[in-house]
Amino acid sequence: MSFKDRPMLSTGKKIGCFAYIGIGTLVVLFGLIGSALGDCADTADSSCKNNFANFLLFPGSLLIVIFGGALLLWVFTRSES
């Protein structure tokens, strides 16, 4: 199967992909800022986030956006037959 046989994306699908990229970028940047600003010294204060919460904010959100984008491309470019 060559790339010539693959279906092309319609205008609506292209707009959806660009919207996903824009929203995903905002989510990841928000997670990065929240992870960087939310870190504090390990003390007995319960207001500090644990390391797992920091992981979910930045690298976790980035991985979710990347896997979501790969899934989006797979669904949009799969063969109809």
N, C-alpha and C positions, 0 to 999 in steps of 0.2 A: 504494500500500500504506500503510495507516495503522498506527499503533502498536497498535491494537486487534487487528489480525490477527497480531501477533507472539506467539510462544509465551512463556508465563510461566516463570520459573525455579522448579524444584522445591525442596523444603527442602534436600535434599542438595547441590544446586548452589549454593544460597545459602550454606550452611555452608562449602562449598569456596571460594567467593569471599571470604568473611570470613577464612578461614584463609590464603588467598593474600595478602590485604592485611596480615594480622598478620605473617606470615613475611617478606613483602617489606619491610615497615617495619623489621623487625629487621635484615635484610641491609643495607638502605641506611644505617641508623644506624651499624651496625658499620663499613661502608665509610667513612662520614663521619668517625668517630672515628679509624679507622686512617689515613685520609688526613691528618687534622689533626695527629695525633701522630707520624706517620712522616716528616714533612718535616724536612729538615736542610739545613745550608749546603752549597753545592757545594764539596766538597773532594775530595782524592784517595782518601778512605776509600771502600771499596767497599760498606759497609753502608748507605749512603744509597740510597733508592729514586729512580729517575728520574721525570721528570714524567709519562711514560706510565703508570707503575704507579699514581701518585696519581690520574690521570684515570680509570683503570679502577676504583679503589676507590670514589670518590664519584659523580661525574656518570655514569660508565659503568654502575654498578650501578643507579642511579636510572632511567636510560634503559631498561635491560633489564627492570626491574620494571614500568615503564609500558607498554612494548610487550607484555610478557607478559600484563598485565592486559587490554589491548585485544584481544589474541588470545583470551584466555579468554572475554571477553564476546561476541566475534564467534562463537565456536564454540557457546556456550551459547544464544545468541539467534537463530541462523540458522533459517531456515524448513526444515522437514523435506522439503518437496516440491521 
